[in-house]
Amino acid sequence: MAMKTRHPKIRDLVTQIEALSSEERLELLSAVLTPEMELRLLTEELSQRASGFDPDEIARDIDETVREVRLRRRAATA
């Protein structure tokens, strides 16, 4: 990771995360990432692999999907 920061707490966290095994890091990311963040990261990765797609169009589709998911969650909890 090699993050440069003046904040000692962040440096300590980076050191602790780097010390984790791959499985533990994956578990940590799964616990921290929201579904929306995970979707955005996956989409960014796919757009890097797939040329010819309009990044703005992909971003609009993601935003629309995120809005739909949030609406469904609100409806489910109401």
Secondary structure, DSSP 8 states (H G I E B T S, - for coil): -----S-HHHHHHHHHHHHS-HHHHHHHHHHH--HHHHHHHHHHHHHHH-TTS-HHHHHHHHHHHHHHHHHHHHHHH-
